[in-house]
Amino acid sequence: MMFQSRRRLLAPGLAALALIGLGASRCGAPPPEPPAPARSAPQETALLQEIKDKDQGQLAISEEDGRFLRVLVATRGTRRALEIGGASGYSGIWIGQGLRQTGGRLISIEYDPVRAQEAAANIARAGLSDIVQVIHGDAFAEVPKLDGTFDMIFLDAWKQDYKRFFDMTFPRLDPGGVFLAHNVVNKRSDMGDFLDAIAAAPGAWSSIIAPSGEGMSLTYKQR
Ligand SMILES: C[S@@+](CC[C@H](N)C(=O)[O-])C[C@H]1O[C@@H](n2cnc3c(N)ncnc32)[C@H](O)[C@@H]1O
């Protein structure tokens, strides 16, 4: 990718000379391409930064947590993800990028009407409208209307509601699925009942990670 873009800057003859000079003369074959840097398309990177810049209430997850979610989604082959608390779509875009790799889909529920609208617009700008569906409403009312089960659930709503959301949605998680909750380190005092619940949940393994200071719990539902 990087090499192709360099080649486009050169006249064809010069490009051929550059090829010879770079490697063909050394071992008869051009050198291997350097690996492309793992990053979003430039427009998506700019869009993510724009959402962060406008995020006065600092609602969005950290960039590092977004990177983690993207890798998790892609490496687990996630197909059917649910997000509770989508705000303006920042985390939804990171998850959506991972789902672009797996062919999966995300339903993101957001209570605030303005944020839900912003999320849908941002998802569209990221070219993810066919992957991420934004639903405006209270997730306590909206989740029961959804069909089927999920193989990943990401919870990032009001912290005092975490245990109720866990009780409501964990039965909807597939065996082998993962339930994640955000801010379990920096806001742990607001969600003691939830942290106790995931530690004691039968047939589940939990772990806390902190790609940034906010922390995320991962609860794996055993098969
Ligand atoms: C911390 S923000 C989410 C940030 C988002 N995950 C991101 O990283 O871009 C929490 C959001 O949860 C929403 N929320 C709170 N309770 C909710 C509920 N019961 N149903 C749906 N959304 C809810 C709030 O309106 C708020 O926008």
Ligand as a Chemical Component Dictionary entry (heavy atoms), coordinates in Angstrom:
data_LIG
# 
_chem_comp.id                   LIG 
_chem_comp.type                 NON-POLYMER 
_chem_comp.pdbx_formal_charge   0 
_chem_comp.three_letter_code    LIG 
# 
loop_
_chem_comp_atom.comp_id 
_chem_comp_atom.atom_id 
_chem_comp_atom.alt_atom_id 
_chem_comp_atom.type_symbol 
_chem_comp_atom.charge 
_chem_comp_atom.model_Cartn_x 
_chem_comp_atom.model_Cartn_y 
_chem_comp_atom.model_Cartn_z 
_chem_comp_atom.pdbx_ordinal 
LIG C1  C1  C 0  -20.656 7.008 28.411 1  
LIG S1  S1  S 1  -21.842 7.389 27.223 2  
LIG C2  C2  C 0  -21.548 6.198 25.957 3  
LIG C3  C3  C 0  -20.329 6.501 25.127 4  
LIG C4  C4  C 0  -20.190 5.636 23.910 5  
LIG N1  N1  N 0  -20.180 4.239 24.233 6  
LIG C5  C5  C 0  -18.929 5.956 23.146 7  
LIG O1  O1  O 0  -17.847 5.491 23.539 8  
LIG O2  O2  O -1 -18.996 6.690 22.166 9  
LIG C6  C6  C 0  -23.295 6.743 27.958 10 
LIG C7  C7  C 0  -24.530 6.871 27.100 11 
LIG O3  O3  O 0  -25.493 5.956 27.580 12 
LIG C8  C8  C 0  -26.764 6.494 27.325 13 
LIG N2  N2  N 0  -27.723 5.775 28.167 14 
LIG C9  C9  C 0  -27.849 5.825 29.511 15 
LIG N3  N3  N 0  -28.835 5.020 29.926 16 
LIG C10 C10 C 0  -29.359 4.451 28.811 17 
LIG C11 C11 C 0  -30.416 3.537 28.571 18 
LIG N4  N4  N 0  -31.148 3.056 29.576 19 
LIG N5  N5  N 0  -30.664 3.173 27.296 20 
LIG C12 C12 C 0  -29.926 3.663 26.267 21 
LIG N6  N6  N 0  -28.919 4.537 26.435 22 
LIG C13 C13 C 0  -28.639 4.916 27.691 23 
LIG C14 C14 C 0  -26.585 7.976 27.667 24 
LIG O4  O4  O 0  -27.583 8.757 27.050 25 
LIG C15 C15 C 0  -25.179 8.247 27.147 26 
LIG O5  O5  O 0  -25.198 8.826 25.868 27 
# 
loop_
_chem_comp_bond.comp_id 
_chem_comp_bond.atom_id_1 
_chem_comp_bond.atom_id_2 
_chem_comp_bond.value_order 
_chem_comp_bond.pdbx_ordinal 
LIG C1  S1  SING 1  
LIG S1  C2  SING 2  
LIG S1  C6  SING 3  
LIG C2  C3  SING 4  
LIG C3  C4  SING 5  
LIG C4  N1  SING 6  
LIG C4  C5  SING 7  
LIG C5  O1  DOUB 8  
LIG C5  O2  SING 9  
LIG C6  C7  SING 10 
LIG C7  O3  SING 11 
LIG C7  C15 SING 12 
LIG O3  C8  SING 13 
LIG C8  N2  SING 14 
LIG C8  C14 SING 15 
LIG N2  C9  SING 16 
LIG N2  C13 SING 17 
LIG C9  N3  DOUB 18 
LIG N3  C10 SING 19 
LIG C10 C11 SING 20 
LIG C10 C13 DOUB 21 
LIG C11 N4  SING 22 
LIG C11 N5  DOUB 23 
LIG N5  C12 SING 24 
LIG C12 N6  DOUB 25 
LIG N6  C13 SING 26 
LIG C14 O4  SING 27 
LIG C14 C15 SING 28 
LIG C15 O5  SING 29 
# 
